Amino acid sequence: MSRRGLLAVCLLLASCKRSPPAAADAGTDAGARATVSADAGPLAATGLDAGLDAGSGDGGPLASVTPPDDAVEEVHPLAVCDARGEAPLDAARRYYDEGHFDEALSCAAQAAAQEPDLAAAHAERGAALASLDRVPEAQLAFARALAIDPGDPDALLGAAHLYAVQLSSTRERDELGALYAERGLSQPATPPELVPSLALVAAMAFNDLGQADQALERAAIVLAREPANAEAKYEKALALFELCRFREAKAAFASLLTDKERAAHAHQHLGLLLEREGRWKQAEEHFAQARALEPEDFPPPPLPSPEEFKTQVTRALADLPQDMRSDLAGVPVATEELPSEDDLLANQPPLSPTILGLFRGPSLNEPCDGTETPCRSVALYRRNLARAVRTPEELREQIRVTLLHEIGHLRGEDDEELAARGLE
């Protein structure tokens, strides 16, 4: 199997490294207003390579480090590359294909030392470092490769995978992963065999960013070339769910129940879909299956009774600063079980079924048009909020944060502005 093929296998196993969809999705849109400003998404960002978090003082795999107290740490130099008659870069690729990442790193480092301006050598070094979980060094290696050749397909795929799959999900990492993957897909010189892997990483990143329409398109690219790709099937199912195409999503998740790697997530989403239909008993059976298969990812939610939840929301409202309470005067704050389909579909693309709250109506700076009664309102969703956290204490905090998010919409902020303030 080639190095590119091995990376594709890593992508197929990536679902076990990503945040659990139930928890991650619940926190993606912590309450979205009924009319959301157009989201330019990660492709509107500038400074593609500027966001690389290269770590502090990381000089690469061959650098020694002098701590502040001047006590010199023991240096562990790389072994000499045993190229076995091959060019160092070819040897690095062979070792990588064989799963011998230390040897791959030694030979890739030698190739980079011999040809410092060879992007492929730094990309290969980055791939080996990433596989050895030496993340800051891998970031630097990929950054150097892309500084030399911004269109190097292997560097783009490796960097995209590092940010969107290997590292834990954050908005900035997912945006950077999507940028790299999309750049790779747009390069005329990208080898055809890399297209499915790039599209799959893009689908993962877009789903994590809440851009399900784009995720669905990228998953379709993968499945057109690899119809049996289980990870692409999962990303497609997730995108269908997020786009409120519930009947298609149910069939897609049901087809994944026999997939060991994805069965827990399939059960969880089938539970969410059945719950929306009011089939509570069947939904709980699927939730229980998800918990049994992956208890760490799907713990029992700290679900308060409807009365207890309403009391917690009332307390959170009372604890708000005076200016926020004043802005909420005349704006009812309701507690609901789940978002209605009408509310979700009022926006295009639809809002996520896992939103934690919703602000309906125009901001305070805009006039009411008479179509809403009342003009403005806020809803908090008991079941989604409970699934977004693990403890009653976290639930109380998430209620507070969600209220702050909705008040931000009331005051005219969009989701991007709220995310920049830490109120995603």
Secondary structure, 3 states (H helix, E strand, C coil): CCHHHHHHHHHHCHHHCCCCHHHHHHHHCCCCCCCCCCCCCHHHCCCCCCCCCCCCCCCCCCCCCCCCCCCCCCCCCCCCCCCCCCCHHHHHHHHHHCCCHHHHHHHHHHHHHHCCCCHHHHHHHHHHHHHCCCHHHHHHHHHHHHHHCCCCHHHHHHHHHHHHHHCCCCHHHHHHHHHHHHHHHHCCCCCHHHHHHHHHHHHHHHHHCCCHHHHHHHHHHHHHHCCCCHHHHHHHHHHHHHCCCHHHHHHHHHCCCCCCCCHHHHHHHHHHHHHHCCCHHHHHHHHHHHHHHCCCCCCCCCCCCHHHHHHHHHHHHHCCCHHHHHHCCCCCEEEECCCCHHHHHCCCCCCCCCCCEEEECCCCCCCCCCCCCCCCEEEEEHHHHHHCCCCHHHHHHHHHHHHHHHHHHHCCCCHHHHHHCCCC
